[in-house]
Amino acid sequence: MTSTALITGASSGLGEEFATRFAARGENVVLVARRADRLNALARRIETEHGVTATVVVMDLGVSGVGAALRTTLADKGINPTTLVNNAGFGTHGKFTDEDPARIAAEIALNVSALVDLTHAFLPSLTGALINIASTAAYQPTPNMAVYGATKAFVLNFTEALAFEHRTSSLKILALSPGPTRTEFFDVVGTGDAAVGNYQTSEQVVSTAMRALDSRRTPASVVSGLSNKISAGGVRLAPRSLAAKISGRLLKA
């Protein structure tokens, strides 16, 4: 039976790259996001270049019950994903008290609630991999990106816990933490001040994840980029107050 990778946030950036990589490996893909034109164009390209089936699902993931809704939609199409990539998410930047409460709620709903709901809906039947996109922001407090950093810290801890719970299973569970990546992320954030560290391309970040999946023993989490890895490892050794101070200076808090 052909494997199928379900990728959220597949209309651009890391999601688009993950879809292309899994298709290149001969897996069918399910592309989920809100922008139908982008998804349909990607689906056509994938099917033409890789000869697999690319199914488009246009859906707003930031709503309650999205896991069950997407699972039902796919079941009606006879699709049972074997791999899930929870890539959909966005960030905000600025002093917390100045941020729009509705925007904050939407950020938490997509970055945390949807990811948990989708994972709960599909995890029991996954046989390939579960990849949750965290961030280097998960490794320390992030003043001026307080909510975003906290959501990604949740994703990191949640995924590492799931990896331990499934340690005797053949399922590969991975939290991928990119640093600044050349995607539309900072366009949505609205400022380049949120970028800390050296930029990578989507290809480089996804290659990090694929190498981890292909390793004999897939780690529970991986940071993309050597300098990002050193920084994330070093900050864990520093006092939390110092980590927040350094992060605050870098993020211009």
DAJOCOR-V759600 format. One record per residue. N is the residue number from 1. RES is the residue in one small letter. SS is DSSP state (H for helix, E for strand, - for the rest). PHI is phi in radians with two decimals (NA if undefined). PSI is psi in radians with two decimals (999 if undefined). Layout:
# DAJOCOR-V759600
{{N:RES:SS:PHI:PSI} {N:RES:SS:PHI:PSI}}
This chain:
# DAJOCOR-V759600
{{1:m:-:NA:2.34} {2:t:-:-1.23:2.35} {3:s:-:-1.29:2.70} {4:t:E:-2.32:2.21} {5:a:E:-1.81:2.20} {6:l:E:-1.73:2.12} {7:i:E:-2.13:2.14} {8:t:E:-1.62:2.73} {9:g:-:1.08:0.69} {10:a:-:-1.52:0.01} {11:s:-:-1.39:-0.20} {12:s:-:-2.88:3.05} {13:g:H:1.00:-2.36} {14:l:H:-1.07:-0.67} {15:g:H:-1.08:-0.78} {16:e:H:-1.09:-0.71} {17:e:H:-1.19:-0.72} {18:f:H:-1.05:-0.76} {19:a:H:-1.05:-0.76} {20:t:H:-1.14:-0.72} {21:r:H:-1.16:-0.79} {22:f:H:-1.16:-0.65} {23:a:H:-1.11:-0.67} {24:a:H:-1.13:-0.39} {25:r:-:-1.55:0.07} {26:g:-:1.57:0.22} {27:e:-:-1.65:2.45} {28:n:E:-1.15:2.71} {29:v:E:-2.29:2.60} {30:v:E:-2.02:2.14} {31:l:E:-1.86:2.07} {32:v:E:-2.13:2.23} {33:a:E:-3.02:-3.02} {34:r:-:-1.69:-0.36} {35:r:-:-1.62:1.71} {36:a:H:-1.07:-0.70} {37:d:H:-1.09:-0.76} {38:r:H:-1.14:-0.77} {39:l:H:-1.12:-0.77} {40:n:H:-1.14:-0.68} {41:a:H:-1.14:-0.73} {42:l:H:-1.14:-0.73} {43:a:H:-1.06:-0.75} {44:r:H:-1.10:-0.74} {45:r:H:-1.13:-0.77} {46:i:H:-1.09:-0.79} {47:e:H:-1.15:-0.64} {48:t:H:-1.22:-0.78} {49:e:H:-1.43:-0.50} {50:h:H:-2.13:-0.13} {51:g:-:1.16:0.47} {52:v:-:-1.97:3.03} {53:t:-:-1.62:2.24} {54:a:E:-2.04:1.97} {55:t:E:-1.74:2.26} {56:v:E:-1.74:2.29} {57:v:E:-2.24:1.95} {58:v:E:-1.55:2.02} {59:m:-:-2.72:2.45} {60:d:-:-1.50:1.99} {61:l:-:-1.46:-0.20} {62:g:-:-1.50:0.63} {63:v:-:-2.17:2.78} {64:s:-:-1.17:2.49} {65:g:-:1.32:0.37} {66:v:H:-1.17:-0.54} {67:g:H:-1.07:-0.91} {68:a:H:-1.12:-0.68} {69:a:H:-1.12:-0.77} {70:l:H:-1.23:-0.67} {71:r:H:-1.09:-0.73} {72:t:H:-1.13:-0.75} {73:t:H:-1.02:-0.77} {74:l:H:-1.27:-0.65} {75:a:H:-1.07:-0.66} {76:d:H:-1.12:-0.41} {77:k:-:-1.65:0.03} {78:g:-:1.31:0.46} {79:i:-:-1.92:2.23} {80:n:-:-2.21:1.68} {81:p:-:-1.04:2.49} {82:t:-:-1.79:-0.32} {83:t:E:-2.32:2.45} {84:l:E:-2.19:2.23} {85:v:E:-2.01:1.85} {86:n:E:-1.51:1.59} {87:n:-:-1.87:-0.40} {88:a:-:-1.07:2.40} {89:g:-:2.95:2.92} {90:f:-:-2.69:2.92} {91:g:-:-2.18:2.79} {92:t:-:-2.22:2.75} {93:h:-:-2.39:2.39} {94:g:-:2.40:2.95} {95:k:-:-1.08:2.33} {96:f:H:-0.95:-0.76} {97:t:H:-1.21:-0.25} {98:d:H:-1.64:-0.11} {99:e:-:-1.43:2.72} {100:d:-:-1.31:2.11} {101:p:H:-0.98:-0.64} {102:a:H:-1.17:-0.66} {103:r:H:-1.18:-0.70} {104:i:H:-1.09:-0.79} {105:a:H:-1.07:-0.70} {106:a:H:-1.16:-0.64} {107:e:H:-1.10:-0.79} {108:i:H:-1.17:-0.71} {109:a:H:-1.06:-0.74} {110:l:H:-1.40:-0.84} {111:n:H:-1.23:-0.55} {112:v:H:-2.02:-1.09} {113:s:H:-1.07:-0.82} {114:a:H:-1.12:-0.73} {115:l:H:-1.06:-0.77} {116:v:H:-1.15:-0.77} {117:d:H:-1.12:-0.77} {118:l:H:-1.15:-0.72} {119:t:H:-1.07:-0.77} {120:h:H:-1.13:-0.64} {121:a:H:-1.23:-0.66} {122:f:H:-1.84:-0.39} {123:l:H:-0.94:-0.74} {124:p:H:-1.01:-0.46} {125:s:H:-1.87:0.03} {126:l:-:-1.28:2.43} {127:t:-:-2.21:-0.16} {128:g:-:-1.74:-1.40} {129:a:E:-2.67:2.69} {130:l:E:-2.08:2.08} {131:i:E:-2.10:2.06} {132:n:E:-1.92:2.28} {133:i:E:-1.52:1.97} {134:a:-:-1.71:-2.36} {135:s:-:-3.06:2.75} {136:t:H:-1.13:-0.30} {137:a:H:-1.15:-0.24} {138:a:H:-1.31:-0.25} {139:y:H:-1.62:-0.06} {140:q:-:-2.79:2.83} {141:p:-:-1.03:2.56} {142:t:-:-2.23:1.39} {143:p:-:-0.96:2.45} {144:n:-:1.35:-0.11} {145:m:-:-2.44:0.76} {146:a:H:-1.02:-0.78} {147:v:H:-1.26:-0.80} {148:y:H:-1.04:-0.86} {149:g:H:-1.04:-0.68} {150:a:H:-1.18:-0.68} {151:t:H:-1.12:-0.67} {152:k:H:-1.32:-0.52} {153:a:H:-1.11:-0.67} {154:f:H:-1.06:-0.85} {155:v:H:-1.02:-0.76} {156:l:H:-1.07:-0.89} {157:n:H:-1.17:-0.71} {158:f:H:-1.05:-0.81} {159:t:H:-1.21:-0.72} {160:e:H:-1.10:-0.62} {161:a:H:-1.16:-0.74} {162:l:H:-1.11:-0.67} {163:a:H:-1.07:-0.69} {164:f:H:-1.20:-0.74} {165:e:H:-1.05:-0.53} {166:h:-:-1.88:0.44} {167:r:-:-1.11:-0.39} {168:t:-:-1.65:0.02} {169:s:-:-1.62:2.79} {170:s:-:-1.43:-0.16} {171:l:-:-1.15:2.32} {172:k:E:-1.62:2.16} {173:i:E:-2.10:2.16} {174:l:E:-2.44:2.30} {175:a:E:-1.73:2.11} {176:l:E:-1.80:2.17} {177:s:E:-2.00:1.71} {178:p:-:-1.40:2.75} {179:g:-:-1.65:-2.66} {180:p:-:-1.00:2.26} {181:t:E:-2.28:2.50} {182:r:-:-1.37:1.41} {183:t:-:-2.31:-2.92} {184:e:-:-1.45:0.04} {185:f:H:-0.93:-0.86} {186:f:H:-1.31:-0.36} {187:d:H:-1.14:-0.69} {188:v:H:-1.25:-0.73} {189:v:H:-1.05:-0.68} {190:g:-:1.71:0.05} {191:t:-:-2.79:2.54} {192:g:H:-1.42:-0.10} {193:d:H:-1.12:-0.31} {194:a:H:-1.38:-0.14} {195:a:-:-1.54:2.09} {196:v:-:-2.17:2.09} {197:g:-:1.88:-3.08} {198:n:-:-1.45:2.39} {199:y:-:-1.22:2.52} {200:q:E:-2.11:2.89} {201:t:-:-1.58:2.86} {202:s:H:-1.03:-0.67} {203:e:H:-1.05:-0.73} {204:q:H:-1.14:-0.76} {205:v:H:-1.14:-0.81} {206:v:H:-1.17:-0.58} {207:s:H:-1.06:-0.65} {208:t:H:-1.03:-0.79} {209:a:H:-1.15:-0.75} {210:m:H:-1.15:-0.67} {211:r:H:-1.10:-0.69} {212:a:H:-1.13:-0.72} {213:l:H:-1.14:-0.59} {214:d:H:-1.47:-0.16} {215:s:-:-1.24:2.75} {216:r:-:-1.06:-0.64} {217:r:-:-2.27:1.75} {218:t:-:-1.16:2.22} {219:p:-:-1.24:2.80} {220:a:-:-1.25:-0.46} {221:s:E:-2.65:2.67} {222:v:E:-2.58:2.46} {223:v:E:-1.78:2.35} {224:s:-:-1.56:2.23} {225:g:-:1.73:2.26} {226:l:H:-1.06:-0.82} {227:s:H:-1.12:-0.64} {228:n:H:-1.14:-0.70} {229:k:H:-1.11:-0.76} {230:i:H:-1.11:-0.76} {231:s:H:-1.11:-0.79} {232:a:H:-1.13:-0.68} {233:g:H:-1.21:-0.69} {234:g:H:-1.19:-0.67} {235:v:H:-1.17:-0.44} {236:r:-:-1.21:-0.35} {237:l:-:-1.57:-0.23} {238:a:-:-1.54:2.66} {239:p:-:-1.00:2.53} {240:r:H:-1.03:-0.64} {241:s:H:-1.13:-0.66} {242:l:H:-1.22:-0.71} {243:a:H:-1.06:-0.73} {244:a:H:-1.15:-0.68} {245:k:H:-1.12:-0.80} {246:i:H:-1.11:-0.81} {247:s:H:-1.07:-0.71} {248:g:H:-1.09:-0.69} {249:r:H:-1.17:-0.73} {250:l:H:-1.18:-0.59} {251:l:-:-1.62:0.17} {252:k:-:1.00:0.74} {253:a:-:-1.41:999}}
